[in-house]
Amino acid sequence: MKHEEYESLKTDISNFFRQEIEPMVPQIEKAGRIPYDILFPKFREHKLWGLLVPEEYGGSGLTATQYIPILVEMSKVHGGVRVLLHVHNSMAKGFTAGGREEQKREFLPKIATGEVSVAFGLTEAKSGTGRDIKSTAVREGDRYILNGEKHLITNADFAEYFAIFCSTSKEAGPRGISCLLVHRNTPGFTMEPHRSLLGCRGSSHGILAFQDCAVPAHMVLGREGDGLALALKTLETSRVYIAATSLGTAERALEVALDFVKKRVTFGKPIAEREGVRQYLADMTIDIHALRCMLADACRKIDEGRPIPVEASACKTFGAEAVCRVTEKALQAIGGIGYTAAYPIEMLHRDARLNLLEEGTLTIQRMVIARAMLEGYSLD
């Protein structure tokens, strides 16, 4: 996308979130649901469904460097809306990377308009996320018979298709993992919602169950056996995007804290003049600046087409820990009133905690980093 078009799109989205979504936040927080009937058509109007879909398929075709500032703005306003759009766009990116050409032509134009949304079905309750997937699909003629369960699947309540990662060949091990596109109305497929979340309220997460679910063989995303590589590639870039949401939440927390401490007066002077409060502000600023620099480096490498397993996990880890520190210090700076819904700090504080878990826990990120470095990975 050309610079002028991009700047116009970014400004339009930022204004939309601040002017139209932010006034709806108290309602979303109270009801625990996002009003799809109102917002989905607006998402289409503001091109939010197709941010990462290539232009040739009807999307905006943003680079990572262009996408990050938009995620930052989303995260400043509401975590639940950010989660919904992030997962949709990340799956669109994965579809672009792993789909066959005929699949891209069929699905991506509809994904770009929001007519179709594809949920990412990787996580299982009784196994790790990756090589030890328990869900299986056995080929029988021109179809696969899918059995298994998935949980914590975002957008499960409205997605039309689910990208289900499963073993299609136990003998092949990790190379026997494939990704099947399963329509939500397929016989043998049932879904029930998870219970409500700590933060990022309004975003939906479902428990999926497959019992002798027949999936047409042509609905393998990409090729049989490509599933693990596709999952890891999608997670790699998505971890950088999670770090961007940490940045947005942290920036908003600092904005709110700065405004408050300049106005709050005790013992005849603003608390901004207290040395302890200034220490909080300085520490928050340091974390935010460091995360911005890490993201700039990671996005440059993504846009160059380079694999970045270490940088992605480092961004995700540092970002998640930094936003928790920043929201904690913002709460300390504001004091007791910050623990109430009178200020957005209490919501930002809750929303930030999801970043510790999305796209893998921090222990997994550190394992990825250490393994890669021991194998000779170079940070250049």
C-alpha positions in Angstrom: 0.0 0.0 0.0 1.3 3.4 -0.9 2.4 5.8 1.9 -0.5 8.3 1.4 -3.1 5.5 1.3 -1.6 3.9 4.4 -1.5 7.1 6.4 -5.2 7.8 5.5 -6.2 4.2 6.5 -4.3 4.4 9.8 -5.9 7.7 10.7 -9.3 6.5 9.8 -9.0 3.4 12.0 -7.6 5.4 14.9 -10.4 7.8 14.7 -13.0 5.0 14.4 -11.6 3.3 17.6 -11.5 6.5 19.6 -14.8 8.1 18.4 -17.0 5.0 17.9 -15.6 2.1 19.8 -14.4 3.8 23.0 -17.9 5.2 23.9 -19.1 1.5 23.7 -16.5 0.2 26.0 -18.5 0.4 29.3 -21.4 -1.4 27.6 -19.0 -4.1 26.3 -17.4 -4.5 29.7 -20.7 -4.8 31.5 -22.4 -7.1 29.1 -19.3 -9.2 28.4 -20.1 -9.2 24.7 -19.2 -7.3 21.6 -22.2 -6.1 19.6 -21.5 -7.9 16.3 -24.6 -6.5 14.6 -23.4 -3.0 15.1 -19.6 -3.4 14.7 -19.1 -6.0 12.0 -20.5 -3.8 9.2 -18.3 -1.0 10.5 -15.2 -3.2 10.5 -15.9 -3.8 6.8 -16.4 -0.1 6.2 -13.0 0.7 7.8 -11.3 -2.2 6.1 -10.4 -3.9 9.4 -11.1 -7.4 8.2 -8.6 -7.4 5.3 -5.5 -5.6 6.8 -3.1 -8.5 6.1 -4.9 -9.9 3.0 -2.8 -9.2 -0.1 -4.2 -6.4 -2.4 -4.6 -8.8 -5.3 -7.2 -10.7 -3.2 -9.1 -7.5 -2.1 -7.2 -6.7 1.1 -5.0 -3.8 2.2 -1.8 -6.0 2.0 -0.1 -4.2 4.9 3.5 -5.1 5.8 4.3 -6.0 9.4 5.8 -2.5 9.9 2.5 -0.9 8.7 0.3 -3.3 10.7 2.0 -2.8 14.1 0.9 0.8 14.6 -2.7 -0.1 13.9 -2.6 -2.9 16.4 -1.2 -0.5 18.9 -4.1 1.9 18.5 -6.6 -1.0 18.8 -5.0 -2.1 22.1 -5.3 1.4 23.6 -9.0 1.3 23.3 -10.3 -2.2 24.1 -8.6 -5.6 24.4 -11.6 -7.7 23.5 -12.1 -6.0 20.1 -8.4 -6.2 19.5 -8.4 -9.9 20.2 -11.2 -10.5 17.7 -9.5 -8.6 14.9 -6.0 -9.8 15.7 -7.0 -13.5 15.4 -9.0 -12.9 12.2 -6.1 -11.0 10.5 -3.4 -13.4 11.8 -5.3 -16.4 10.3 -5.7 -14.5 7.1 -1.9 -14.1 7.0 -1.5 -17.8 7.7 -4.0 -18.6 4.9 -1.9 -16.4 2.6 1.3 -18.2 3.5 0.0 -21.8 3.5 -3.0 -22.0 1.2 -3.0 -23.4 -2.3 -3.6 -20.8 -5.0 -7.2 -22.0 -5.7 -7.9 -21.8 -1.9 -6.6 -18.3 -1.8 -8.8 -17.3 -4.7 -11.8 -18.8 -3.1 -11.4 -17.7 0.5 -9.2 -14.5 0.8 -11.6 -12.1 -1.0 -14.3 -13.1 1.5 -12.0 -13.0 4.4 -11.0 -9.5 3.4 -14.6 -8.3 3.6 -15.5 -10.2 6.7 -17.9 -12.4 4.8 -15.9 -15.4 6.0 -13.8 -15.7 9.2 -11.5 -18.6 9.9 -10.6 -19.5 13.5 -7.2 -20.9 14.5 -7.8 -24.4 16.0 -4.5 -25.5 17.5 -4.7 -25.6 21.3 -5.9 -28.8 23.1 -6.7 -29.3 26.7 -4.9 -32.6 27.1 -1.7 -32.0 25.2 0.9 -29.4 24.4 0.5 -27.1 21.4 2.5 -28.6 18.6 4.1 -32.0 18.0 2.0 -33.9 20.5 -1.4 -33.0 19.1 -3.9 -35.7 19.9 -6.6 -34.9 17.3 -6.5 -37.3 14.4 -7.9 -37.4 10.9 -7.9 -40.7 8.9 -8.1 -40.6 5.1 -11.0 -42.6 3.7 -11.3 -42.1 0.0 -12.1 -38.5 -0.8 -12.6 -37.4 2.8 -10.9 -37.4 6.2 -12.6 -38.7 9.4 -11.7 -36.2 12.1 -11.8 -37.0 15.8 -10.6 -34.9 18.8 -11.0 -31.8 20.8 -9.7 -28.2 20.8 -10.2 -25.5 23.4 -9.6 -21.8 24.0 -10.4 -21.2 20.3 -10.9 -17.5 19.7 -13.9 -16.3 17.6 -15.5 -19.7 17.9 -19.0 -18.2 18.2 -19.0 -16.6 14.8 -16.2 -18.1 12.6 -17.6 -19.9 9.6 -14.5 -22.1 9.2 -12.0 -23.6 11.6 -8.4 -24.4 10.7 -8.0 -27.6 12.7 -4.5 -28.9 13.2 -4.5 -32.7 13.5 -2.4 -35.8 12.9 -3.1 -37.4 9.6 -0.2 -39.9 9.9 1.1 -41.0 13.3 4.0 -42.8 11.6 5.3 -39.5 10.1 5.4 -37.8 13.5 5.7 -34.0 13.3 5.6 -34.3 9.5 2.3 -36.1 9.7 0.4 -33.0 11.1 -2.0 -31.4 8.7 -4.5 -28.5 8.8 -8.1 -29.2 7.8 -10.6 -26.4 7.1 -13.8 -27.5 8.8 -17.1 -25.7 8.3 -19.0 -25.0 11.5 -22.1 -26.9 10.2 -20.2 -30.1 9.5 -22.0 -33.1 11.0 -20.1 -34.5 14.0 -18.7 -31.0 14.9 -20.0 -29.4 18.1 -19.0 -26.2 20.0 -19.6 -24.9 23.5 -18.4 -21.6 24.9 -15.8 -21.3 27.6 -16.6 -19.4 30.7 -16.0 -15.6 30.9 -12.5 -14.1 30.8 -10.5 -12.1 33.3 -9.9 -9.4 30.7 -10.4 -8.7 27.0 -14.1 -9.0 27.7 -16.4 -9.6 24.8 -14.0 -11.8 22.9 -15.3 -15.4 22.6 -13.4 -18.6 23.2 -14.9 -22.0 22.5 -14.4 -25.7 23.2 -14.6 -27.7 19.9 -15.4 -31.4 19.7 -15.1 -33.6 16.6 -16.7 -37.1 16.5 -16.4 -39.0 13.2 -16.5 -35.6 11.5 -16.2 -36.1 7.7 -14.1 -33.4 6.0 -13.6 -33.3 2.2 -10.0 -34.1 1.3 -9.7 -30.9 -0.8 -10.2 -28.9 2.5 -6.6 -29.6 3.6 -5.1 -26.1 3.9 -2.0 -26.3 1.7 -0.8 -30.0 1.5 -1.1 -32.9 3.8 1.8 -32.8 6.3 2.3 -29.0 6.1 0.4 -28.4 9.3 3.1 -28.0 11.8 5.2 -25.7 9.6 2.2 -23.6 9.0 1.3 -23.4 12.7 4.8 -22.4 13.7 5.1 -19.8 10.9 1.7 -18.3 11.9 2.7 -18.3 15.6 6.0 -16.7 14.9 4.6 -13.5 13.3 1.7 -13.5 15.6 4.0 -13.4 18.6 5.4 -10.1 17.3 1.8 -8.8 16.9 1.1 -9.8 20.5 4.1 -7.7 21.5 2.5 -4.8 19.6 -0.7 -5.1 21.6 1.5 -5.0 24.8 2.9 -1.8 23.5 -0.5 -0.2 22.8 -1.8 -1.1 26.3 1.4 0.2 27.9 1.3 3.4 26.0 -2.3 4.1 27.0 -1.5 3.3 30.7 1.3 5.8 30.6 -0.9 8.4 29.0 -3.6 8.0 31.7 -1.0 8.0 34.5 0.7 11.2 33.2 -2.6 13.0 32.9 -3.6 11.9 36.4 -0.5 12.8 38.3 -0.3 16.3 36.8 -3.8 17.0 38.1 -3.9 15.1 41.4 -2.9 17.5 44.3 -1.9 16.4 47.8 -0.3 18.6 50.5 -0.6 21.6 48.2 1.2 20.3 45.1 0.7 17.8 42.2 1.8 14.3 42.9 3.9 14.5 39.7 6.4 16.4 41.8 6.9 13.4 44.2 10.1 11.6 43.5 8.4 8.2 44.0 5.8 8.9 41.3 8.5 10.2 38.9 10.4 6.9 39.4 7.2 5.1 38.2 6.9 7.3 35.2 10.6 6.8 34.2 10.4 3.0 34.5 7.3 2.9 32.4 8.9 5.1 29.7 12.0 2.9 29.6 9.9 -0.3 29.1 7.9 1.4 26.3 10.9 2.7 24.5 12.7 -0.7 24.7 9.7 -2.5 23.3 9.3 0.0 20.4 12.9 -0.7 19.4 12.5 -4.4 19.6 9.4 -4.3 17.5 11.0 -2.1 14.8 13.8 -4.6 14.4 11.5 -7.6 14.3 9.1 -6.0 11.8 12.0 -5.0 9.5 13.2 -8.7 9.4 9.6 -10.0 8.8 9.2 -7.6 5.9 12.5 -8.8 4.5 11.1 -12.3 4.5 13.5 -13.6 7.2 12.5 -16.2 9.8 12.8 -14.7 13.3 12.1 -17.4 15.9 14.3 -15.7 18.5 13.3 -12.2 17.9 9.6 -13.1 17.8 9.7 -15.0 21.1 11.9 -12.2 22.6 9.4 -9.5 21.6 6.5 -11.6 23.0 8.3 -12.3 26.3 9.6 -8.8 26.9 6.4 -7.2 25.7 4.2 -9.3 28.0 6.4 -8.7 31.0 6.8 -5.0 30.3 3.1 -4.3 29.9 2.4 -6.0 33.2 5.1 -3.8 34.9 3.7 -0.7 33.2 0.1 -1.3 34.1 1.1 -2.2 37.7 3.1 1.0 38.1 0.3 3.1 36.5 -2.0 1.7 39.1 0.4 2.6 41.9 0.8 6.1 40.5 -2.9 6.7 40.3 -3.7 5.0 43.6 -7.0 3.6 44.9 -9.2 5.4 42.4 -7.4 3.5 39.7 -8.8 0.2 41.1 -12.3 1.4 40.1 -13.9 1.7 36.7 -13.6 5.5 37.0 -10.3 5.2 35.1 -9.3 2.7 32.3 -6.3 1.5 34.3 -8.2 -1.4 35.9 -9.4 -2.6 32.5 -5.9 -2.2 30.9 -4.4 -4.0 33.9 -6.7 -7.0 33.3 -6.4 -6.9 29.5 -2.6 -7.0 29.7 -2.5 -10.4 31.5 -3.8 -12.2 28.4 -0.6 -11.2 26.6 1.3 -13.6 29.0 -0.6 -16.5 27.5 -1.4 -15.8 23.9 0.6 -17.7 21.3 2.4 -19.7 24.1 3.4 -19.1 27.7 6.6 -17.3 28.6 8.3 -20.5 29.5 7.7 -21.8 26.0 9.2 -18.5 24.5 12.3 -18.9 26.6 12.7 -22.5 25.6 12.4 -21.5 21.9 15.0 -18.7 22.4 17.5 -20.9 24.3 17.2 -23.8 21.9 17.8 -21.6 18.8 20.8 -19.9 20.4 22.4 -23.2 21.4 21.9 -24.3 17.8 23.9 -21.3 16.5 21.2 -18.8 15.7 22.6 -15.3 15.0 21.0 -12.0 16.1 22.1 -9.9 13.1 
